[in-house]
Amino acid sequence: MFSMKTIRQLFKLLLPKKIKLTAIDSTGIDSFRRSKHYEKRCNEISDLPHMTYAKTSLFVDVESKIILDWDLVMSREHDVKIAERIFKRNKIKNVYGLGDKGYDSENLHEIARANGIMFYAPVRKMDKRGFKNQRPKGIYRRQCKENPPKFKGMRSIVENINYVLKGTQIDSLRSKNHFMRERELGWHLIFYNIKRVIGLTKSKEVQTFLFFQIRIYVFPDNAYFQAKDL
């Protein structure tokens, strides 16, 4: 009933007004309620049909732990490519962003700053010979290595959010079609943000949330019984 455009519009209504520090991270989600880990341990890969891989990336506000944006892919796409899409549609300006070594990319730093995000990611050791004083390429990558921010340890907040979501809400994605998986994940994240908003609301403030339940009833007619008799 709801398109992804409508779901994202509802999602934006729950975003905090003041955002200073953000973080991004990716995690895998099982599909069809079957764990890939135990599937491999039980040697059931050949007996059961292949389970589709769902990779979720979350862009969160570190202070309130509210999810700002997300992306879902059904393949092992690189974290940098996913982060580029999230940063390009970002409308929040003058904020700091944190990521792990998987987001070490000069092009990603440029996209982040062009969209109002001062991004930091640890520099990877690209030289296998292990030169300690090797200078990374790119002005923003060099800044990350020479002047790391004091709050770089706050990146673990997004990992905690991933853990909470997978432990309390999203044990797996049940939809079989990709467009339905996106909607399913979107509603899960909206519900999570509602819980965060309620938890952050002061006792003097009152907020109202409306939940609608849709029921579908089937009424058999004469045509059904006639076809059954034939």
Secondary structure as GFF3:
##gff-version 3
##sequence-region A 1 230
A	DSSP	alpha_helix	4	12	.	.	.	ID=ss1
A	DSSP	beta_strand	21	29	.	.	.	ID=ss2
A	DSSP	alpha_helix	36	41	.	.	.	ID=ss3
A	DSSP	beta_strand	54	61	.	.	.	ID=ss4
A	DSSP	beta_strand	67	73	.	.	.	ID=ss5
A	DSSP	alpha_helix	79	88	.	.	.	ID=ss6
A	DSSP	beta_strand	95	98	.	.	.	ID=ss7
A	DSSP	three_ten_helix	101	103	.	.	.	ID=ss8
A	DSSP	alpha_helix	106	114	.	.	.	ID=ss9
A	DSSP	beta_strand	117	120	.	.	.	ID=ss10
A	DSSP	alpha_helix	139	146	.	.	.	ID=ss11
A	DSSP	three_ten_helix	150	155	.	.	.	ID=ss12
A	DSSP	alpha_helix	156	168	.	.	.	ID=ss13
A	DSSP	alpha_helix	178	200	.	.	.	ID=ss14
A	DSSP	alpha_helix	222	229	.	.	.	ID=ss15
###
